[in-house]
Amino acid sequence: PKRRLTGMIKENKKFLKSFLNSGKDVLIASGRSTGMLSKLEKTLDHKLYFIGCNGSFIIDKNTKEISNRRPLNRQMMAKLFLTMRDRYSIFCWFALDTSPNLYYHFDEKIPKYITLGFKLGNFFNNFYREKVVSGKENLLNRLQCEDTFKLMPIFSFGKSSQVKTERTYLAIKDIFQDELEIALADGALEITSKGVNKGTGLKLFCKKYGIKEDEIIVIGDHHNDISMFRSFPHSFCMSHSSDDVKKYANHIVDYLYQIQDYLKDESSLKNDIIKYPYRKDEIDI
């Protein structure tokens, strides 16, 4: 569970700080860009590795160097934007780069009170507040840049348009399956370059830092975490996740801090296997 003021519940914070104090590392694999990293480091009082925009880039914990950049192609972004604008009713667009900014544009037909509600909701999100840059011109300029890493067409905030989102996901995936990586979110799609997801980002991280894949424990709660569950054997999913996400993970927990029970008895992890591994033709790092 998230906490708007502190970021996380105290039990999770205590566990993560103890884990870090023991000489191990925590890596944040996020669909967000860099805005969260400094807040989490301050909360945990440790430097953290970071994978942003669903695997689009890696940030070193010590140097803060950004590496393994895999941005979206400008022509592909334009094609996607025009296709979705002409065929589907898009509530709002988000675009992310390596800055803390969240670029967004609401459809002109959306009532002003909704856009105001979004701004107020973001403002009162405190720990999870984004640095927002609004306007169609800003969004279109972002789509013309070489360092845009993720696009999100939004159908609604929350789960009210989930059926429409899932149908559009299937249609867009059919059109762009050879060109883009597409993941479901609540009322939205998360779009990155082909082969770019949290799983491939974490595999590149392991290769870069010489870490064995069975030395990694992954935990997540949403569709964009499935790629990690399908790439690493020690996989944990939150109990509040949907069943079509949980089925990919080996372990289910109510809270992140419950992982410590497995670390105390590592025999509970020895039989872990990847339940639904990728085929060679499914993934491209």
BAFI-3210 file (N, C-alpha, C; in Angstrom, 3 decimals, decimal comma, padded with zeros to 6 digits):
// residues 285
n [1|2|3|4|5|6|7|8|9|10|11|12|13|14|15|16|17|18|19|20|21|22|23|24|25|26|27|28|29|30|31|32|33|34|35|36|37|38|39|40|41|42|43|44|45|46|47|48|49|50|51|52|53|54|55|56|57|58|59|60|61|62|63|64|65|66|67|68|69|70|71|72|73|74|75|76|77|78|79|80|81|82|83|84|85|86|87|88|89|90|91|92|93|94|95|96|97|98|99|100|101|102|103|104|105|106|107|108|109|110|111|112|113|114|115|116|117|118|119|120|121|122|123|124|125|126|127|128|129|130|131|132|133|134|135|136|137|138|139|140|141|142|143|144|145|146|147|148|149|150|151|152|153|154|155|156|157|158|159|160|161|162|163|164|165|166|167|168|169|170|171|172|173|174|175|176|177|178|179|180|181|182|183|184|185|186|187|188|189|190|191|192|193|194|195|196|197|198|199|200|201|202|203|204|205|206|207|208|209|210|211|212|213|214|215|216|217|218|219|220|221|222|223|224|225|226|227|228|229|230|231|232|233|234|235|236|237|238|239|240|241|242|243|244|245|246|247|248|249|250|251|252|253|254|255|256|257|258|259|260|261|262|263|264|265|266|267|268|269|270|271|272|273|274|275|276|277|278|279|280|281|282|283|284|285]
n.u [000,824|000,380|001,504|000,478|001,822|004,226|005,123|005,456|004,358|005,295|006,354|007,282|009,257|011,017|011,863|013,138|015,194|016,687|017,437|019,013|020,996|022,321|024,049|023,077|021,308|018,749|016,672|014,734|012,311|010,489|007,451|007,430|009,256|012,262|011,539|010,749|012,974|014,887|013,255|012,652|015,209|015,850|013,902|014,648|017,245|019,462|021,436|020,017|019,603|018,042|015,517|013,912|010,760|009,523|011,734|013,258|015,606|018,617|019,710|022,655|023,456|025,470|026,943|024,889|024,673|023,049|022,226|022,033|019,972|016,870|015,023|011,794|011,035|010,856|009,284|007,660|006,261|004,750|003,176|001,734|000,367|-001,273|-002,765|-004,195|-005,499|-007,242|-008,799|-009,672|-011,193|-009,414|-008,795|-006,753|-003,257|-000,089|003,417|006,804|010,192|013,703|013,726|012,287|009,799|006,328|004,707|001,654|-001,566|-004,909|-007,814|-009,521|-012,251|-012,799|-014,331|-013,583|-013,560|-012,678|-010,002|-009,064|-009,558|-007,705|-005,273|-005,497|-005,682|-003,150|-001,582|-002,234|-001,211|001,176|003,835|003,899|003,585|003,693|005,869|004,332|003,857|001,898|-000,305|-001,012|000,894|003,324|003,290|003,303|005,760|007,401|006,978|008,479|011,046|014,216|014,605|012,337|010,700|008,467|005,005|001,651|-001,514|-004,509|-007,573|-009,324|-009,219|-008,493|-010,494|-012,765|-013,073|-012,079|-012,806|-013,019|-010,381|-008,987|-009,955|-009,038|-006,333|-005,856|-006,434|-004,584|-002,213|-002,250|-001,882|000,616|002,402|004,912|006,492|006,245|006,213|003,613|001,729|-000,861|-002,635|-004,428|-007,142|-005,571|-002,867|000,506|003,242|006,178|009,409|009,905|010,463|011,192|010,773|010,098|011,240|013,221|014,759|015,749|017,211|019,244|020,397|021,435|023,341|025,017|026,052|027,069|025,495|023,926|020,987|019,482|020,046|018,419|015,462|012,197|009,435|006,060|002,945|001,320|000,287|002,516|004,538|004,613|006,458|008,822|008,239|008,163|010,761|012,506|013,186|012,632|009,961|007,541|004,229|001,784|-001,005|-003,259|-003,362|-004,650|-006,016|-005,017|-002,507|-001,284|-000,998|001,391|003,455|005,561|005,159|002,857|002,183|000,959|002,096|005,061|007,150|006,938|008,561|010,865|010,485|010,869|013,520|014,745|014,435|015,719|015,337|012,765|012,751|014,134|012,992|011,934|010,791|010,622|007,442|006,027|007,914|009,503|009,251|011,773|011,080|009,461|010,660|013,057|016,109]
n.v [-001,211|002,264|005,331|008,548|010,646|009,608|007,787|004,995|002,228|001,902|-000,585|-001,702|000,171|-000,177|-002,844|-002,637|-000,800|-002,262|-004,402|-003,087|-002,086|-004,406|-004,764|-005,453|-004,767|-002,565|-002,213|-000,026|-000,703|000,922|002,233|004,886|008,011|009,748|011,214|010,043|008,875|010,331|010,932|008,401|007,527|009,339|008,659|006,017|006,372|005,559|005,000|004,137|001,801|002,330|001,629|003,038|004,118|001,643|-000,079|001,336|002,744|002,769|003,783|004,411|003,762|005,126|006,953|008,141|008,055|007,751|005,008|002,459|003,369|003,243|004,593|005,670|005,565|008,420|008,632|006,430|007,126|009,265|007,947|006,194|008,051|009,434|007,309|006,415|008,744|009,139|006,816|006,090|007,174|009,198|010,044|011,402|012,181|010,984|011,617|010,598|011,327|011,315|013,193|014,682|015,388|015,128|015,025|016,142|016,025|016,881|015,814|018,188|018,195|017,421|018,221|021,194|020,951|018,389|018,378|020,216|018,765|016,712|018,131|019,049|016,598|015,546|017,452|017,069|014,600|014,448|012,683|011,158|012,997|014,401|016,254|018,248|019,031|020,794|020,894|020,833|021,601|021,327|018,557|017,565|018,578|017,080|014,549|014,738|014,505|012,851|011,545|010,508|008,191|006,766|006,416|007,140|006,553|007,601|006,353|006,662|007,790|005,503|002,509|002,614|002,538|000,089|-002,139|-001,062|-000,209|-002,651|-003,811|-001,980|-002,262|-004,870|-004,397|-002,362|-003,638|-005,638|-004,148|-002,878|-004,835|-005,704|-003,550|-002,047|-002,145|-003,005|-002,487|-003,216|-000,929|000,554|001,761|002,709|002,559|001,436|002,335|001,442|001,146|-001,594|-004,678|-003,503|-003,598|-004,108|-006,563|-007,110|-004,848|-005,335|-007,646|-006,622|-004,955|-006,870|-008,047|-005,854|-005,311|-007,699|-009,650|-012,572|-014,149|-015,660|-014,459|-012,433|-011,013|-010,386|-008,180|-007,237|-005,666|-005,303|-005,267|-004,407|-005,595|-008,235|-009,028|-009,191|-011,290|-013,311|-013,555|-013,952|-016,283|-016,036|-014,783|-012,490|-011,575|-009,106|-009,535|-008,044|-007,789|-008,399|-011,541|-012,383|-011,349|-012,319|-015,040|-015,465|-015,301|-016,828|-016,616|-015,235|-012,316|-010,245|-007,891|-006,024|-006,286|-008,851|-010,484|-010,862|-013,109|-015,190|-014,805|-015,443|-018,143|-019,579|-021,902|-021,965|-020,804|-022,357|-024,099|-022,542|-021,731|-020,315|-019,741|-019,173|-018,925|-016,764|-017,316|-017,609|-016,113|-014,202|-012,189|-009,551|-008,408]
n.w [000,000|-000,748|000,724|000,970|002,233|003,390|001,555|001,860|003,924|007,383|008,110|005,721|005,099|007,282|006,847|004,286|004,820|006,674|005,056|003,148|004,849|005,429|003,397|000,968|-002,155|-003,346|-006,078|-007,945|-010,160|-012,326|-013,763|-013,902|-014,422|-013,499|-011,247|-008,802|-007,657|-005,994|-003,819|-002,762|-002,085|-000,085|001,798|002,461|003,159|001,696|-001,253|-004,399|-007,065|-010,260|-012,583|-015,207|-016,719|-017,454|-018,037|-019,862|-019,411|-017,374|-014,159|-012,470|-009,080|-007,700|-009,399|-010,743|-013,416|-016,526|-018,406|-021,009|-022,678|-024,268|-026,261|-027,620|-031,100|-033,171|-035,516|-035,175|-032,880|-033,849|-035,740|-034,068|-032,424|-034,294|-035,299|-033,028|-032,290|-034,427|-034,492|-031,950|-028,888|-026,997|-023,767|-022,447|-022,885|-021,818|-021,621|-021,190|-020,275|-019,418|-017,457|-014,437|-015,317|-016,219|-019,093|-020,386|-022,020|-022,279|-024,043|-026,059|-025,734|-023,202|-020,130|-018,244|-015,475|-015,003|-015,831|-013,989|-011,661|-012,000|-011,738|-009,097|-007,763|-008,321|-007,024|-004,311|-003,946|-002,777|-001,690|-004,037|-005,996|-009,251|-011,445|-013,493|-016,941|-019,003|-021,921|-025,433|-027,361|-025,984|-025,551|-028,231|-029,072|-027,426|-028,516|-030,760|-029,994|-029,433|-027,073|-025,787|-023,829|-023,022|-023,711|-022,788|-023,575|-022,193|-021,048|-019,000|-015,585|-013,193|-012,932|-014,482|-017,260|-018,034|-019,609|-022,196|-022,425|-022,434|-024,792|-026,695|-026,256|-027,286|-029,978|-030,722|-030,112|-032,024|-034,346|-033,924|-033,075|-033,942|-033,614|-031,277|-027,660|-025,538|-022,662|-020,294|-018,197|-015,418|-016,917|-019,009|-021,469|-021,527|-023,300|-024,896|-026,557|-028,862|-027,293|-024,936|-021,617|-018,099|-017,439|-019,472|-019,064|-016,500|-016,957|-018,597|-016,725|-014,906|-016,560|-017,031|-014,464|-013,617|-012,235|-011,116|-012,344|-010,549|-008,209|-007,818|-006,500|-007,444|-007,203|-007,628|-008,714|-010,883|-014,409|-015,877|-014,517|-015,104|-017,031|-015,563|-013,843|-015,691|-016,362|-014,238|-011,659|-008,856|-007,920|-006,771|-006,071|-005,296|-003,125|-003,662|-006,353|-009,686|-010,815|-013,277|-013,281|-010,960|-011,508|-012,803|-010,999|-008,460|-005,734|-003,366|-001,580|001,096|001,932|001,190|003,055|003,978|002,548|003,967|005,539|003,781|003,160|005,534|005,585|003,182|001,845|001,059|-001,361|-003,116|-004,954|-006,893|-010,131|-013,426|-014,314|-016,660|-019,039|-021,478|-024,987|-027,531|-029,747|-028,689|-027,232|-027,295|-026,613]
ca.u [000,000|001,090|001,151|000,671|002,774|005,516|005,516|005,254|004,037|006,511|006,925|008,058|010,437|011,924|012,442|014,038|016,389|017,466|017,971|020,092|022,063|023,045|024,981|022,398|020,839|017,362|016,517|013,368|011,940|009,262|006,872|007,636|010,585|013,243|011,068|010,579|014,211|015,461|012,345|012,828|016,543|015,756|013,079|015,370|018,577|020,443|021,407|019,289|019,576|016,736|015,163|012,774|009,880|009,330|012,920|013,816|016,956|019,141|020,468|023,598|023,150|026,548|027,283|023,633|024,790|021,935|022,759|021,099|018,813|016,141|013,883|010,847|011,347|009,987|008,297|006,721|005,382|003,810|002,238|000,857|-000,470|-002,280|-003,647|-005,086|-006,337|-008,262|-009,641|-010,142|-011,419|-008,372|-009,112|-005,570|-001,963|001,097|004,705|007,876|011,593|014,529|013,572|011,158|008,571|005,267|004,062|000,303|-002,521|-006,275|-008,627|-010,183|-013,664|-012,918|-014,738|-012,515|-013,525|-011,898|-008,580|-008,771|-009,510|-006,412|-004,229|-005,646|-005,324|-001,695|-001,010|-002,440|-000,605|002,345|005,030|003,823|003,265|004,511|006,127|003,558|003,986|000,645|-000,511|-000,842|002,153|004,411|003,246|003,750|007,206|008,018|006,911|009,483|012,370|014,860|014,740|011,054|010,839|007,196|003,749|000,479|-002,864|-005,370|-008,991|-009,967|-008,426|-009,138|-010,869|-014,107|-013,062|-011,145|-013,206|-012,592|-008,921|-008,541|-010,266|-008,111|-005,029|-005,777|-006,420|-003,322|-001,148|-002,289|-001,337|002,001|003,071|006,298|007,160|006,138|005,856|002,396|001,271|-002,108|-002,676|-005,805|-007,685|-004,532|-001,855|001,884|003,853|007,621|009,986|009,786|011,407|011,505|009,874|010,863|012,014|014,433|015,589|016,423|018,210|020,374|021,030|022,230|024,501|025,885|026,691|027,578|024,651|023,233|019,532|018,875|020,365|017,430|014,061|011,367|008,096|005,246|001,503|000,531|000,591|003,870|005,485|004,575|007,705|009,818|007,849|008,464|012,205|013,277|012,469|012,183|008,973|006,520|003,154|000,964|-002,305|-004,327|-003,280|-005,652|-005,626|-004,242|-001,125|-000,774|-000,712|002,754|004,436|005,700|004,761|001,896|002,311|000,088|002,946|006,432|008,056|006,826|009,663|011,897|010,247|011,485|014,968|015,186|014,423|015,896|014,883|011,436|012,942|015,010|012,250|011,330|011,059|009,821|006,240|005,660|009,076|009,350|009,835|012,814|010,477|008,617|011,411|014,259|016,851]
ca.v [000,000|003,534|006,351|009,804|011,513|008,966|006,947|003,570|001,930|001,868|-001,940|-001,831|001,021|-000,832|-004,013|-002,227|-000,204|-003,363|-005,136|-002,263|-002,027|-005,684|-004,774|-005,825|-003,627|-002,446|-001,553|000,367|-000,848|001,712|002,789|006,330|008,498|009,910|012,055|009,312|008,288|011,085|010,809|007,070|007,492|010,091|007,871|004,826|006,794|004,792|005,170|003,041|001,657|002,696|001,360|003,912|003,989|000,229|-000,723|002,130|003,208|002,375|004,816|003,865|004,321|005,983|008,042|008,647|007,997|007,096|004,141|001,519|004,130|002,630|005,494|005,449|006,163|009,581|008,321|005,479|007,866|010,029|006,977|005,743|009,170|009,689|006,140|006,389|009,946|009,012|005,624|005,852|008,361|009,248|010,987|012,191|011,580|011,232|011,289|010,664|011,249|011,029|014,274|014,418|015,931|014,346|015,840|015,629|016,838|016,389|016,084|019,485|018,001|017,069|019,378|021,849|020,509|017,156|018,754|020,830|017,674|016,030|018,976|019,031|015,256|015,431|018,329|016,480|013,271|014,624|011,899|010,658|014,110|014,520|017,592|018,152|020,042|020,589|021,559|020,047|021,958|020,690|017,130|017,318|018,814|015,926|013,430|014,946|014,402|011,540|010,940|010,171|006,775|006,093|007,110|006,545|007,028|007,380|006,274|007,222|007,613|004,440|001,302|002,753|002,222|-001,015|-002,985|-000,356|-000,231|-003,991|-004,003|-001,155|-002,916|-005,972|-003,846|-001,657|-004,638|-006,314|-003,235|-002,482|-005,896|-005,851|-002,258|-001,430|-002,952|-002,411|-003,116|-002,689|-000,263|000,908|002,800|003,275|001,684|001,883|002,017|001,657|000,547|-003,039|-005,400|-002,724|-003,777|-004,228|-007,801|-006,947|-003,845|-005,968|-008,554|-005,786|-004,531|-008,002|-008,182|-004,698|-005,334|-009,035|-010,271|-013,766|-013,955|-016,272|-013,612|-011,353|-011,226|-009,338|-008,074|-006,248|-005,820|-004,887|-005,911|-004,106|-006,412|-009,610|-009,313|-009,611|-012,626|-014,252|-013,501|-014,272|-017,335|-015,648|-013,751|-012,243|-010,685|-008,636|-010,224|-007,191|-007,781|-009,197|-012,941|-012,575|-010,956|-013,217|-016,399|-015,547|-015,250|-018,032|-016,366|-014,153|-011,710|-009,102|-006,714|-006,217|-006,686|-010,292|-011,166|-011,202|-014,471|-016,076|-014,634|-016,153|-019,558|-019,528|-023,159|-021,693|-020,259|-023,221|-024,783|-021,555|-021,780|-019,363|-020,504|-018,917|-018,285|-016,250|-017,998|-016,812|-015,176|-013,245|-011,139|-009,111|-007,443]
ca.w [000,000|-000,810|001,701|000,252|002,927|003,660|000,433|002,132|005,316|008,194|008,129|004,488|005,242|008,230|006,177|003,212|005,411|007,237|003,911|002,599|005,850|005,423|002,272|-000,271|-002,940|-003,791|-007,364|-008,249|-011,569|-012,282|-014,971|-013,823|-014,758|-012,420|-010,149|-007,554|-007,137|-004,869|-002,676|-002,183|-001,468|001,175|002,717|002,891|003,587|000,927|-002,702|-005,023|-008,515|-010,784|-013,976|-015,433|-017,883|-017,794|-018,599|-020,958|-019,074|-016,066|-013,456|-011,494|-007,761|-007,206|-010,316|-011,321|-014,868|-017,218|-019,452|-021,646|-023,149|-025,383|-026,450|-028,698|-032,392|-033,397|-036,550|-034,616|-031,970|-034,670|-036,319|-032,982|-032,006|-035,324|-035,363|-031,872|-032,316|-035,464|-034,348|-030,590|-028,073|-025,968|-022,695|-022,116|-023,242|-021,002|-022,235|-020,191|-020,687|-018,235|-016,482|-013,515|-015,884|-016,842|-020,114|-020,579|-022,772|-022,272|-025,220|-025,926|-025,402|-021,789|-019,315|-017,490|-014,078|-014,942|-015,866|-012,693|-010,693|-012,170|-011,159|-007,640|-007,310|-008,364|-005,998|-002,992|-003,917|-001,905|-002,010|-005,401|-006,879|-010,461|-011,975|-014,725|-017,999|-019,731|-023,196|-026,652|-028,019|-025,232|-025,816|-029,604|-029,099|-026,771|-029,451|-031,801|-029,379|-029,502|-025,748|-025,182|-023,524|-022,759|-023,968|-022,154|-023,887|-021,035|-021,360|-017,813|-014,382|-012,444|-013,658|-015,044|-018,685|-018,190|-020,735|-023,406|-022,452|-022,818|-026,211|-027,465|-026,096|-028,241|-031,338|-030,958|-030,101|-033,317|-035,355|-033,657|-032,332|-034,378|-033,531|-029,962|-026,491|-024,990|-021,429|-019,749|-016,895|-015,077|-017,773|-019,868|-022,038|-021,341|-024,584|-025,008|-027,758|-028,947|-026,450|-023,734|-020,486|-016,853|-017,466|-020,279|-018,399|-015,371|-017,523|-019,001|-015,474|-014,426|-017,459|-016,834|-013,151|-013,325|-011,217|-011,597|-012,322|-009,365|-007,056|-007,867|-006,111|-008,019|-006,620|-008,318|-008,506|-012,034|-015,684|-016,342|-013,749|-015,597|-017,748|-014,562|-013,382|-016,777|-016,643|-013,045|-010,925|-007,515|-008,239|-005,764|-006,501|-004,199|-003,070|-004,189|-007,813|-010,392|-010,976|-014,493|-012,966|-009,916|-011,993|-013,324|-009,911|-007,641|-004,346|-003,156|-000,256|001,349|002,112|000,729|004,140|004,241|001,862|004,952|006,013|002,796|003,251|006,735|005,240|001,737|001,237|000,498|-002,709|-003,907|-006,017|-007,787|-011,563|-014,188|-014,654|-018,057|-019,655|-022,832|-026,126|-028,175|-030,699|-027,972|-026,543|-028,008|-025,785]
c.u [000,857|000,621|001,478|001,717|004,157|005,988|005,228|004,926|005,339|007,162|007,760|009,356|011,470|012,622|013,466|015,318|017,283|018,149|019,166|021,273|022,903|024,001|024,374|021,866|019,352|017,369|015,046|013,152|010,552|008,751|007,053|009,027|011,355|012,733|010,980|011,890|014,742|014,579|012,520|014,185|016,536|014,978|013,859|016,796|019,672|020,332|020,803|019,553|018,156|016,618|013,874|011,988|009,802|010,523|013,635|015,210|017,311|019,887|021,343|023,388|024,213|026,795|026,062|023,720|023,595|022,493|021,656|019,808|018,176|014,856|012,955|011,314|010,352|008,898|007,231|005,759|004,328|002,749|001,239|-000,123|-001,601|-003,271|-004,664|-005,998|-007,505|-009,240|-010,277|-010,321|-010,432|-008,679|-007,955|-004,323|-000,913|002,328|005,793|009,244|012,428|014,495|012,461|009,803|007,612|004,551|002,658|-000,551|-003,877|-006,948|-009,416|-011,645|-013,883|-013,306|-013,590|-012,418|-012,731|-010,404|-008,158|-008,664|-008,196|-005,284|-004,286|-005,252|-003,825|-001,050|-001,102|-001,892|000,696|003,545|005,052|003,459|004,239|004,767|005,515|003,825|002,812|000,667|-000,203|000,491|003,338|004,461|003,771|005,245|007,962|008,035|007,950|010,911|012,897|014,882|013,398|011,005|009,518|006,031|002,626|-000,785|-003,811|-006,830|-009,846|-008,983|-009,146|-009,562|-012,209|-014,172|-012,175|-011,504|-012,766|-011,073|-008,407|-008,817|-009,313|-006,702|-004,851|-005,678|-005,087|-002,151|-001,094|-001,657|000,163|002,829|004,536|007,117|007,195|005,843|004,684|001,956|-000,013|-001,858|-004,145|-006,278|-006,694|-003,685|-000,489|002,687|005,326|008,118|009,864|010,867|011,791|010,412|010,724|011,739|013,299|015,349|016,386|017,473|019,455|021,132|021,935|023,497|025,506|026,688|027,148|026,819|023,942|021,728|018,874|019,280|019,381|016,090|013,263|009,995|007,335|003,774|000,665|001,020|002,011|004,942|005,539|005,874|008,828|009,513|008,204|009,954|013,074|012,506|011,910|011,216|007,876|005,492|002,310|-000,429|-003,434|-004,334|-004,396|-005,117|-004,770|-002,826|-000,516|-000,351|000,720|003,812|004,443|005,156|003,812|002,057|001,339|000,870|004,367|007,335|007,986|007,868|010,737|011,711|010,888|013,008|015,539|015,264|014,500|015,546|013,502|011,520|013,617|014,289|011,590|011,747|010,232|008,620|005,840|006,827|008,773|009,919|010,859|012,216|009,605|009,387|012,684|014,947|017,850]
c.v [001,259|004,458|007,705|010,703|010,888|008,071|005,477|003,368|001,692|000,492|-002,193|-001,035|000,370|-002,020|-003,596|-001,599|-001,275|-004,163|-004,383|-002,177|-003,302|-005,800|-005,192|-004,577|-003,726|-001,673|-001,246|000,236|-000,247|002,051|004,294|006,703|008,790|010,647|011,363|008,942|009,019|010,985|009,460|006,949|008,240|009,309|006,703|005,125|005,942|005,185|003,918|003,007|001,919|002,289|002,121|003,601|002,556|-000,393|000,065|002,661|002,768|003,559|004,148|004,535|005,308|007,190|008,777|008,753|007,230|006,305|003,247|002,211|003,426|003,428|005,037|006,157|007,288|009,296|007,363|006,169|008,640|009,102|006,502|006,838|009,410|008,531|006,157|007,607|009,774|007,867|005,478|007,182|008,344|010,385|011,959|011,438|011,951|010,876|011,489|010,573|010,940|012,161|013,905|014,827|014,847|015,280|015,274|016,611|016,157|016,712|017,376|019,361|017,697|018,316|019,909|021,331|019,213|017,467|019,413|019,770|016,903|016,832|018,961|017,664|015,043|016,256|017,696|015,052|013,270|013,793|011,474|011,752|014,150|015,988|017,643|019,337|019,823|021,264|020,683|020,337|021,314|019,189|016,820|017,569|017,643|014,717|013,556|014,812|012,967|010,825|010,809|008,659|006,036|007,008|006,372|007,213|006,625|007,372|006,767|007,086|006,610|003,328|001,410|002,405|001,020|-001,914|-002,358|-000,383|-001,579|-004,271|-003,206|-001,734|-004,031|-005,451|-003,182|-002,632|-005,382|-005,447|-003,038|-003,581|-006,083|-004,590|-001,662|-002,469|-002,265|-003,192|-002,445|-001,965|000,047|002,062|003,405|002,174|002,289|001,401|002,406|001,033|-000,966|-003,709|-004,673|-002,945|-003,967|-005,477|-007,669|-005,899|-004,441|-006,972|-007,771|-005,264|-005,634|-008,182|-007,063|-004,799|-006,730|-009,745|-011,477|-013,592|-014,590|-015,552|-012,447|-011,839|-010,066|-009,361|-006,974|-006,532|-005,517|-005,548|-005,614|-004,825|-007,859|-009,976|-009,702|-011,011|-013,693|-014,316|-013,939|-015,270|-016,903|-014,464|-013,705|-011,261|-010,308|-009,263|-009,372|-007,137|-008,623|-010,606|-013,163|-012,026|-011,959|-014,580|-016,560|-015,652|-016,543|-017,852|-015,176|-013,628|-010,536|-007,797|-007,034|-006,758|-008,174|-011,110|-011,587|-012,611|-015,489|-015,982|-015,345|-017,661|-019,673|-020,848|-022,986|-021,152|-021,251|-023,911|-023,817|-021,787|-020,687|-020,116|-020,343|-018,211|-017,790|-017,229|-017,067|-015,777|-014,109|-012,043|-010,832|-008,049|-006,695]
c.w [000,000|000,309|001,090|000,907|003,027|002,528|000,645|003,601|006,093|008,207|006,872|004,563|006,161|007,579|005,127|003,760|006,024|006,139|003,312|003,563|005,884|004,243|000,952|-000,965|-003,238|-005,101|-007,575|-009,752|-011,719|-013,674|-015,027|-014,329|-013,478|-011,189|-008,808|-006,884|-005,914|-003,627|-001,978|-001,494|-000,134|002,222|003,303|003,348|002,939|-000,542|-003,340|-006,528|-009,000|-012,243|-014,244|-016,686|-018,380|-018,510|-019,668|-020,684|-017,659|-015,465|-012,404|-010,142|-007,278|-008,104|-010,850|-012,848|-015,446|-018,392|-020,015|-022,090|-024,344|-025,629|-027,569|-029,966|-032,692|-034,431|-036,023|-033,652|-032,748|-035,262|-035,272|-032,597|-033,008|-035,422|-034,233|-031,839|-033,282|-035,206|-032,971|-029,864|-026,909|-025,006|-022,466|-022,592|-022,201|-021,827|-021,192|-020,851|-019,452|-017,207|-015,504|-014,098|-016,368|-017,802|-020,369|-021,374|-022,729|-023,607|-024,994|-025,504|-023,919|-020,981|-018,451|-016,053|-013,932|-014,957|-014,556|-011,613|-010,777|-011,519|-009,632|-007,079|-007,287|-007,262|-004,610|-002,886|-003,127|-002,353|-003,474|-006,414|-008,061|-010,770|-013,369|-015,652|-018,940|-021,092|-024,393|-027,321|-027,311|-025,484|-027,215|-029,758|-028,484|-027,711|-030,573|-031,272|-029,429|-028,151|-025,033|-025,025|-023,325|-023,076|-023,262|-022,676|-022,760|-021,481|-020,200|-016,665|-013,489|-013,378|-014,383|-016,526|-018,982|-019,374|-022,053|-023,540|-022,939|-024,289|-027,093|-027,414|-027,127|-029,672|-031,655|-030,971|-031,427|-034,403|-035,184|-032,999|-032,723|-034,161|-032,128|-028,890|-025,805|-023,765|-020,965|-018,437|-016,603|-015,960|-018,742|-020,492|-021,767|-022,542|-024,587|-026,306|-027,708|-028,106|-025,186|-022,699|-019,239|-016,850|-018,256|-019,663|-017,259|-015,841|-017,972|-017,785|-014,936|-015,263|-017,221|-015,539|-012,716|-012,220|-011,832|-011,423|-011,098|-008,078|-006,928|-007,324|-006,692|-007,358|-007,341|-008,122|-009,738|-013,308|-016,165|-015,521|-014,245|-016,300|-016,792|-014,062|-014,418|-017,104|-015,472|-012,186|-009,576|-007,630|-007,186|-006,315|-005,283|-004,274|-003,619|-005,710|-008,422|-010,626|-012,220|-014,371|-011,989|-010,462|-012,487|-012,228|-009,109|-006,229|-004,296|-001,730|-000,137|001,425|001,679|001,833|004,454|003,474|002,868|005,509|005,071|002,857|004,481|006,489|003,722|001,054|000,607|-000,925|-003,657|-005,062|-006,998|-009,238|-012,228|-014,749|-016,125|-018,761|-021,065|-023,856|-026,786|-029,133|-030,017|-027,458|-027,305|-027,185|-026,672]
res [p|k|r|r|l|t|g|m|i|k|e|n|k|k|f|l|k|s|f|l|n|s|g|k|d|v|l|i|a|s|g|r|s|t|g|m|l|s|k|l|e|k|t|l|d|h|k|l|y|f|i|g|c|n|g|s|f|i|i|d|k|n|t|k|e|i|s|n|r|r|p|l|n|r|q|m|m|a|k|l|f|l|t|m|r|d|r|y|s|i|f|c|w|f|a|l|d|t|s|p|n|l|y|y|h|f|d|e|k|i|p|k|y|i|t|l|g|f|k|l|g|n|f|f|n|n|f|y|r|e|k|v|v|s|g|k|e|n|l|l|n|r|l|q|c|e|d|t|f|k|l|m|p|i|f|s|f|g|k|s|s|q|v|k|t|e|r|t|y|l|a|i|k|d|i|f|q|d|e|l|e|i|a|l|a|d|g|a|l|e|i|t|s|k|g|v|n|k|g|t|g|l|k|l|f|c|k|k|y|g|i|k|e|d|e|i|i|v|i|g|d|h|h|n|d|i|s|m|f|r|s|f|p|h|s|f|c|m|s|h|s|s|d|d|v|k|k|y|a|n|h|i|v|d|y|l|y|q|i|q|d|y|l|k|d|e|s|s|l|k|n|d|i|i|k|y|p|y|r|k|d|e|i|d|i]
***
